[in-house]
Amino acid sequence: MAPPGAVVTVHFSLISHTNAGKTTLARTLLRRDVGDALDQSHVTDAAEAWPMIETEGARLVLWDTPGFGDSARLLKRLKMSGQPLRWMIEQWWDRFRDRPLWCSQQAVRNAQEEADVVLYLVNAAESPESASYVGMEMEILSWIGKPVVVLLNQTGPRRSAVEEELEEAEWRWHLQGFSVVRAVLGLDAFARCWVQEGELMEHIAGLLGAEKREAFGLLRRAWEARHVEVFHQAMAALADPLVENAGDQVAVSQESFLQKLGVGRGELHGEMGRARAQLSARLEARAAAAMDQLIALHGLEGHSAPQVQAAAGESFGVPRKVNESLWSAVGGALTGAAGGIVAELKTGGLLLGGGALTGMLLGGAGSYLLARGYNLTRGEGHAVRWTEEHFAAQWEVALLCYLAVAHYGRGRGEWQDSEPPAPWREAVQAVVAGQRRAIDALWKAGGSAGHEQARGERTRQLLTRCAASLLGRLYPRVRLDWLEG
């Protein structure tokens, strides 16, 4: 039990073979740039301590250490020496004479003197059998005796939860002979999700001694509070454009409206073309602003880079140039109607021509969303707005964009748009389909004036449930009951 007013510090030592990505992972975990991350051996030559979480009475420190270099020779010398720690102190000249051995010594000393838990990073691009140095380094860590959590880095493109668990199981089996290894978890520095850090925290809580367990409980709650706040801010950033898109419309004349009902394949001209362009431009502007908010909220740098692609001239309802800065992640695999335009002529409650006009969907990433169609509605006048199917697709896109940012490790550098993996698209489709009735109700409410604040709150609540459900599907092992609180 710490004396009153004392700060209890919990130490994680991040250790691996050289050039396995320790500093890159440290940047992702710390949410800031630390050290030098270069593609060469022994960039870090001294252990560096970085505060990770701080709260009243407790502090979590992450140590970035030099990589193990000549593990075989170090292990041999440790076995030959009766007093290994004293031997290392006496070998100070190795810093100049034998740099790989010196770096290995520094990693060992840090784990021995500072670590409460060792986070050992492996390159999962190698098979356990081919990474022969891992066994030797585990022998060294076994000599130190601190609990070890093995983290799988460089795991490659995102796969299903089952495939990732099988990879963890393979490494777990390979390391079963080392009693210091208490857990094996995937935590890719480039593509981890922050909820995976929560799983890491949960494992570590059971590895600490009694004198630090209470302090770590405080740190863990502080970590959860910080991420809950970011999560809800992200949901608000994504929900606001959805609310605006649901109610967005452009008035058109009766002549343009009736002419539109008879249009087949071809471009929109005149008033209808201008209305289409206005809706598209406003959607894109809202989307880009929301994406930039997400990037900043998650401690990343950069913006969603504009990438403009030409749309086919015969595509119905699609601007000639489509900005896909945000929507490059969409792909052509979203659910919903075949696309096109829903023409609704509302007169005295009678709905005429309410089906989707097929054959008007232009495939491809950037143009997909904008090609989903417009609603032509008649009330006091005539107006163009996004269709119900289009609005549902916007929810899918919003959730995909959230996943992209939530998985983007800071160690990867400035934000870059990328294509979402298939497991994400499948999970998003299932979540949106399960909430489709509520989403459709929000779209219908968006067509009438007033109650904007209530619609905004309903949208944020529903999007929060969707995102929490989505993370639960992708990470079934992780406890997320605190997320919607």
HELIX and SHEET records of a PDB file:
HELIX    1   1 LYS A   22  LEU A   30  1                                   9    
HELIX    2   2 SER A   71  MET A   80  1                                  10    
HELIX    3   3 PRO A   84  GLU A   90  1                                   7    
HELIX    4   4 ASP A   94  ARG A   97  1                                   4    
HELIX    5   5 ARG A   99  GLU A  113  1                                  15    
HELIX    6   6 SER A  132  ILE A  144  1                                  13    
HELIX    7   7 ALA A  161  HIS A  174  1                                  14    
HELIX    8   8 TRP A  194  ALA A  205  1                                  12    
HELIX    9   9 ALA A  210  GLY A  247  1                                  38    
HELIX   10  10 GLN A  254  LEU A  261  1                                   8    
HELIX   11  11 GLY A  270  LEU A  297  1                                  28    
HELIX   12  12 TRP A  327  ALA A  329  5                                   3    
HELIX   13  13 ALA A  365  LEU A  370  1                                   6    
HELIX   14  14 GLU A  388  ALA A  406  1                                  19    
HELIX   15  15 ARG A  410  ARG A  412  5                                   3    
HELIX   16  16 ALA A  422  GLY A  434  1                                  13    
HELIX   17  17 ARG A  436  GLY A  446  1                                  11    
HELIX   18  18 GLU A  452  LEU A  474  1                                  23    
SHEET    1   A 6 GLU A  48  THR A  55  0                                        
SHEET    2   A 6 ALA A  58  ASP A  64 -1                                        
SHEET    3   A 6 VAL A   8  SER A  16  1                                        
SHEET    4   A 6 VAL A 117  ASN A 123  1                                        
SHEET    5   A 6 VAL A 148  ASN A 153  1                                        
SHEET    6   A 6 VAL A 181  GLY A 186  1                                        
SHEET    1   B 4 GLN A 249  VAL A 252  0                                        
SHEET    2   B 4 HIS A 382  TRP A 386 -1                                        
SHEET    3   B 4 TYR A 374  ARG A 378 -1                                        
SHEET    4   B 4 VAL A 342  ALA A 343  1                                        
SHEET    1   C 2 VAL A 308  ALA A 310  0                                        
SHEET    2   C 2 LYS A 321  ASN A 323 -1                                        
SHEET    1   D 2 LEU A 345  THR A 347  0                                        
SHEET    2   D 2 LEU A 350  LEU A 352 -1                                        
END                                                                             
